[in-house]
Amino acid sequence: MFIRGAVLGAAVMGLLPAVALAQQLAPSPTLDAIKARGHVECGVHLGLPGFSFANDKGEWSGIDVDFCRAVAAAVLGDAGKVKYTPTSVQQRWPVLQSGQVDLLSRNTTITFSRNASLGVNFQGINFYEGQTFVVRAKSGAKEPKDLDGAAICVAAGSTEEKTAADWYAERKLKVTIVNFQKNDDAIAAYDAGRCDAYTAGLGALAGQRIKLKQTGEHVIMTETISNDPQGPVTRQGDERWQAVVRWTLNGMIAAEALGVNSRNVDEMKAKSANAEVRRLLGVEGNFGQLLGLSDDWIYQVVKQVGNYGESYERTVGMGSPLKLARGKNELWTKGGLLYTPPFQ
């Protein structure tokens, strides 16, 4: 035990090459499979604008899709090497558990029961969500409590279904929860007048509202009834792969915090004297080797996909049809909740 601890300590202190430490980590069957097949298998939403959505040419985009692309850039050096598997609320877990996909990047809320009972691990937060409701403007409903007596459409098996039921029961307000197997079926039922409201996350509602026949006749409530952090999900048991996914997300956030973006990443790599920037971009430290990747893995992520802020703005932010303010998804130094451990 003492000898192994001394070896690890020596590696950390820089007395041994980084690869010596990497050799002591368990191999990753998932990472090996991805390299062998030449692409990442990523589970995404069936179709949610801003998060994961395919156009009529089959081209996928969205903040969750960007993360799939970031992982491909990190592992394979090419953000385009991704195969997308659309999943419903019910399908997402068996698709991941069975190994059909390498990860889920699909606006999925982190909960205790999911982590403890489904054999999955959440690898960080890429979107801070909060549940609310979309209603017809003519209904006069302004707050969730105004929906007393209403019928509410929701996707079956979602966190929103249980949260809504609990929220109204706790306040002794009566609502009828009408669930559907797919989010699209639930929003279509609301649009057809079968429900008085549709409930989902604030970001998801912004994306779903685009699909309504008369978008301007519907309003999204600003008051939320929950906090629902969302992030990428992997199977339990492959620790190195989990670290790759987790630190790819950390790298995108760290790049924004350190002022590194897709436009200046080459200059920053060549000229920055900031030690953390140099480690992040693979100039020093051999950090990629610790995970079985090239040392410029985060450089490839930022160069090809961008930092977190760039991804946010073009997919769900002010540069997108959703026009969601950063809010909680802003860096902690700017009043938000985004924070990442250091690359040391």
Secondary structure, DSSP 8 states (H G I E B T S, - for coil): -HHHHHHHHHHHTTSS-HHHHHTTS---HHHHHHHHHTSEEEEEESSBTTTBEE-TT--EESHHHHHHHHHHHHHHS-TT-EEEEEE-TTTHHHHHHTTSSSEE-SS-B--HHHHHHSSEEE---SEEE-EEEEEEGGG---SGGGGTT-EEEEETTSHHHHHHHHHHHHTT---EEEEESSHHHHHHHHHTTS-SEEEEEHHHHHHHHTTSTTGGGEEE-S--S--EEE--EEETT-HHHHHHHHHHHHHHHHHHHTT--TTTHHHHHHH---HHHHHHTTSSS-HHHHHTS-TTHHHHHHHHT--HHHHHHHHTSTTSSS----GGGSBGGGTS-B------
